[in-house]
Amino acid sequence: MSTISLRLPESLHKRVRELAKAEDVSINQLITTALAEKMSALMTVEYLGERAARGERGRFERAMRKVRDGEPEECDRLEPGKPAARARRGRSA
């Protein structure tokens, strides 16, 4: 385990202290978890970028031709006039 000295503005330190107390965790644990979550997000973007760079349009189109033609299941239907992101909002996985 390593130690790091971190300088925070007083306002941020106060808010972190409040959040840690509300979550019933230490400030250290809250900051460690927040850092891990941010790193995970950044690494995911990097990973997806690398995967996209390896993609080939022809292979994608061949795979899509294997998908049978038909009506979507009820849970996958879009409401007319609504963007896809809105139609999926609130849908449980």
C-alpha positions in Angstrom: 0.0 0.0 0.0 1.3 3.5 -0.9 0.7 6.8 0.7 0.0 10.0 -1.1 -0.1 13.5 0.1 -3.1 15.3 -1.5 -3.8 19.0 -1.3 -7.5 19.9 -1.6 -9.3 23.2 -1.6 -11.1 23.6 1.7 -14.5 23.6 0.0 -13.8 20.2 -1.7 -12.4 18.7 1.5 -15.5 19.8 3.4 -17.8 18.2 0.8 -15.7 15.0 0.7 -15.8 14.8 4.5 -19.6 15.2 4.4 -20.1 12.5 1.7 -17.8 10.1 3.5 -19.8 10.5 6.7 -23.1 10.1 4.8 -21.8 6.9 3.2 -20.3 5.7 6.5 -16.8 5.3 5.0 -13.5 6.9 5.6 -12.4 9.9 3.4 -9.6 7.7 2.2 -12.0 4.9 1.1 -14.2 7.4 -0.6 -11.4 9.0 -2.6 -9.9 5.6 -3.4 -13.2 4.4 -4.8 -13.8 7.6 -6.8 -10.3 7.3 -8.3 -10.9 3.7 -9.2 -14.2 4.5 -10.8 -12.6 7.3 -12.9 -9.7 5.1 -14.0 -12.2 2.4 -15.0 -14.1 4.8 -17.2 -11.0 6.1 -18.8 -9.6 2.6 -19.4 -13.0 1.5 -20.9 -12.9 4.4 -23.4 -9.3 3.4 -24.3 -10.3 -0.3 -24.7 -13.3 0.5 -26.9 -11.2 2.8 -29.0 -8.6 0.0 -29.6 -11.4 -2.5 -30.4 -13.0 -0.1 -32.8 -9.7 0.5 -34.6 -9.4 -3.3 -35.2 -12.9 -3.5 -36.6 -13.6 -4.2 -40.3 -16.8 -3.0 -42.0 -17.0 -6.1 -44.2 -16.9 -8.5 -41.2 -19.6 -6.4 -39.5 -21.8 -6.6 -42.6 -21.3 -10.3 -42.8 -22.3 -10.7 -39.2 -25.4 -8.5 -39.7 -26.5 -10.6 -42.6 -26.8 -13.6 -40.3 -29.4 -11.8 -38.1 -32.8 -13.0 -39.1 -35.3 -10.5 -40.4 -38.3 -10.1 -38.1 -40.2 -7.9 -35.7 -38.4 -6.8 -32.5 -39.5 -8.2 -29.2 -41.9 -6.0 -27.3 -39.3 -4.8 -24.9 -37.1 -3.7 -27.9 -39.7 -1.7 -29.7 -39.3 2.0 -30.0 -42.1 4.5 -29.5 -42.9 6.4 -32.6 -41.4 9.8 -32.7 -39.1 9.2 -29.7 -35.3 8.9 -29.9 -33.9 5.4 -29.0 -32.2 6.7 -25.9 -35.4 8.0 -24.5 -37.3 4.9 -25.3 -34.9 2.8 -23.3 -34.7 5.1 -20.3 -36.0 3.4 -17.2 -35.8 -0.1 -18.7 -34.4 -2.6 -16.2 -31.7 -5.0 -17.4 
